[in-house]
Amino acid sequence: MKLLTTQQAAEFLGLSPNTVNQWRYLKRGPRFRKIGKNVRYAEADLLEFLEKQTRTGTSHQGFQSY
């Protein structure tokens, strides 16, 4: 299992490290692991997170266009 730092995970996702840190604090980003004081992201978890972000449109759920 390849583990990435927050910086590496942010680069992998194309985001800033601050965004990844904020998502972790808000419990809305990819899963992570704590190893002592260190935060690490498994590459497989990042791929799973990206897969769950796939959408087929930009409209809001429940919005109906007539």
N, C-alpha and C positions, 0 to 999 in steps of 0.2 A: 504494500500500500504506500503510495507516494503522498507525503504530507507537505503542505505548503504553508508558508507564513501568511500573515494578513496581506503584506505587500504583494507577494506572489499570487495570492488568490485574487486580489484586486486586479492585477495585470491580466490574469487568466479570464476574468469576467469583463474586462474593459471598463473598470470603474476606478474611482479613487479609493485609497485605503480608508479615508474618512467615511465614505458611504458604507463600506463593508463593516466598519466599526459601529456605525450608527444602526445598521440593520441588525447586527448582533445584539446590541443593547435593547432594541425594540422587538427582538425575537421574530424578525420577519425575513431574514436572509437565509443563506445555506447553513446546513448543520456544521458544527465545528467540534473540536476536541480541546480539552484543557489538559496540558501535560505540565504539571507543576503550575507555574505562573504563565506558561507559554500557551498561546492560542494557535491551533493548527487546523487546516482544512484538508480533508481528503479529496484528491482530484475526482474520485468517483462521486462524492457528494456534490461537488460543484457542477459536474455534468448532469446529475439528477436534478439539481436546482434549475439549471438552464432549461432542461427538458420540460419541467413543470411551468415554465414561463411562456411556452408556445401558445400563441393565440391565432385565431383565424380571421379576426376583425378587430376594429378599434372601438366599436360601439359599446356603450355601457350595458351591462346585463339588465334585462328587464325593459330596456328601451325599445319601443316599437315605432317603426317608420311607416307611415301610410301614404 
